[in-house]
Amino acid sequence: DAARDRATRAGYATLPQGGVLLLDGPLLLGKGLPLDLSVHLWLSSGALKRRTPAQDAWTLEALERYAEEIRPSDEADLVVRYDHPAHPALVGG
């Protein structure tokens, strides 16, 4: 919430029996979250720089550090190369 200079939080919701929760975020793997399945969308450093808007360029250093220190490709159940969104490629499998 930029107007209040505060992080926003979604309200609580009840998930029905058998429901599926999709959790999206750039720095979630390696935190010990009890996930049934995790997918890491991998981008090369060059693709990440090209696809990051100029106003968000300040995040690139943190994302590169996360990739080096946490190694999300090693943490994820599935890794998808996502340099070309029209042609995603499953790694391994």
C-alpha positions in Angstrom: 0.0 0.0 0.0 2.1 2.9 -1.3 -0.3 5.5 0.1 0.2 4.3 3.7 3.8 3.1 3.1 2.8 -0.3 4.5 2.9 -3.9 3.2 -0.4 -5.2 2.1 -1.9 -8.4 3.3 -4.7 -10.5 2.0 -7.5 -11.3 4.4 -8.0 -14.9 5.7 -9.9 -17.3 3.4 -11.2 -20.8 4.1 -10.0 -23.3 1.5 -12.6 -26.1 0.9 -11.6 -29.7 1.3 -9.6 -30.8 -1.7 -9.0 -27.1 -2.7 -5.7 -25.9 -4.2 -3.8 -22.9 -3.1 -1.4 -21.3 -5.7 1.3 -19.3 -3.8 3.2 -16.9 -6.0 6.4 -15.0 -5.1 10.0 -14.5 -6.2 11.7 -15.4 -2.9 9.7 -18.2 -1.3 11.7 -21.3 -1.9 14.3 -22.3 0.8 12.2 -20.9 3.6 10.9 -24.2 4.9 7.3 -23.7 3.8 5.4 -27.1 3.9 4.5 -27.1 0.2 3.1 -30.2 -1.6 4.6 -29.1 -4.9 6.9 -26.3 -5.8 7.8 -25.0 -9.3 10.6 -22.6 -10.0 10.4 -20.5 -13.1 14.1 -20.0 -14.0 15.3 -17.0 -16.0 18.9 -16.3 -17.2 20.4 -13.2 -15.7 20.2 -11.5 -19.1 16.5 -12.3 -19.6 15.7 -11.2 -16.0 17.4 -7.9 -16.7 15.6 -7.4 -20.0 12.2 -8.3 -18.5 12.5 -6.2 -15.3 10.9 -2.8 -15.7 13.4 0.1 -15.1 11.6 1.2 -11.9 12.1 -2.4 -10.4 15.8 -2.7 -11.4 16.8 -2.2 -7.8 15.4 -5.7 -7.1 17.9 -7.5 -9.4 20.8 -7.6 -6.9 18.5 -9.3 -4.3 17.2 -11.8 -6.9 20.8 -12.7 -8.1 21.9 -13.1 -4.4 18.9 -15.4 -3.8 19.8 -17.5 -6.8 23.4 -17.9 -5.6 22.7 -18.5 -1.9 19.4 -20.3 -1.8 19.7 -22.1 -5.2 15.9 -22.3 -5.8 16.5 -24.7 -8.8 17.8 -27.2 -6.2 14.9 -26.5 -3.8 12.0 -26.8 -6.3 10.2 -30.0 -7.2 10.0 -28.8 -10.8 12.1 -26.3 -12.7 10.9 -24.5 -15.9 13.3 -22.5 -18.0 11.3 -19.3 -18.7 13.5 -17.1 -20.8 11.0 -17.3 -23.6 7.5 -17.4 -22.0 5.9 -18.6 -25.3 8.2 -21.6 -25.1 8.7 -22.7 -21.5 10.9 -25.8 -21.1 10.7 -28.3 -18.3 14.2 -29.1 -16.9 14.8 -32.8 -16.2 11.6 -34.5 -15.3 
